[in-house]
Amino acid sequence: METVLGMEKVLMAFAAALALGLCALATGWAQSKIGAAGAGTLAEKPELTATVIILVAIPETMVILGFVIAAMILLME
């Protein structure tokens, strides 16, 4: 019986790691694309600085939501 409970904890930890890790990878990829486009935009129109900063910050919500899901998985009993 102990091995079944131990295996369940391992799978829950793996699920939490996937929830956070995949969100972090997706956010990094999105921010790299947005950052490259934003750098080109700022070279031509520096007055759009605030807009580019907001657009780069928006994908961070994916990591925050991934963290919330991982915490919910780990705190579930």
Secondary structure, DSSP 8 states (H G I E B T S, - for coil): -HHHHHHHHHHHHHHHHHHHHHHHHHHHHHHHHHHHHHHHHHHH-GGGHHHHHHHHHTTHHHHHHHHHHHHHHHH--
